[in-house]
Amino acid sequence: MREQSFVSQQVTLIFLSMALIAALAEFQKIPKHSLHWIAFFYFVANNIRYFYGDMRWAELDTDLRKDNPGVERAVDVHFYVLTRLLVVLQALQIYDLQRFLWMLAAAQFVGAIYLLISIKLIYDAAKDQNQTLMKIQWDWFWFNIVELGTTLTGCFVLMLRQDLAQMFPSLASVDLYSWTLGIVFLILFLIHLFDWTMHQEFLFGSPRKNLNQA
């Protein structure tokens, strides 16, 4: 079990490194608008949040897995890799923030499916002695859904902003592009902070203590 946890953590670190290097390489090529700085900072901070949470979870998930998963485990691994690949692809879109948000939405959508598959097919809730760890998985699932809704709303507003300006003349004096991105990233940052505050014992305490005494 320790070997499996170690391998999972190493894979997580590899994908995190790839994503951050790709984001930094693309970011250096483009003219820096303040919104690009915000997007870059969010991308780095959010993926540290995701990958750090995954590493902490890897220390515990072997204790919660169902016995002898077959096809379910294969599906889980495919979605695990796909979610991380989408993060790397998102890094390559940072030059165009509308595309960046679309790719973020794709990653959030696949991530929500991955969490749901894990909850329903991979983990055994009966092994969660204190009913706290599976609750964290459900929290992460709903955070993904809220993030997905926020991101998709921003994507559609950006896509339709010219039509909206024609339909609502009062918007002509508003920089809808900047306001939309600003609000979307503000909400995403708040979700990020809420997640870390809500799960600080799991993320920053002793995982084994959380499993046995939470």
Secondary structure as GFF3:
##gff-version 3
##sequence-region A 1 214
A	DSSP	alpha_helix	2	29	.	.	.	ID=ss1
A	DSSP	alpha_helix	34	58	.	.	.	ID=ss2
A	DSSP	three_ten_helix	61	63	.	.	.	ID=ss3
A	DSSP	alpha_helix	71	91	.	.	.	ID=ss4
A	DSSP	alpha_helix	97	117	.	.	.	ID=ss5
A	DSSP	pi_helix	118	122	.	.	.	ID=ss6
A	DSSP	three_ten_helix	125	127	.	.	.	ID=ss7
A	DSSP	alpha_helix	133	159	.	.	.	ID=ss8
A	DSSP	alpha_helix	161	167	.	.	.	ID=ss9
A	DSSP	three_ten_helix	169	173	.	.	.	ID=ss10
A	DSSP	alpha_helix	176	198	.	.	.	ID=ss11
A	DSSP	alpha_helix	200	204	.	.	.	ID=ss12
A	DSSP	alpha_helix	207	213	.	.	.	ID=ss13
###
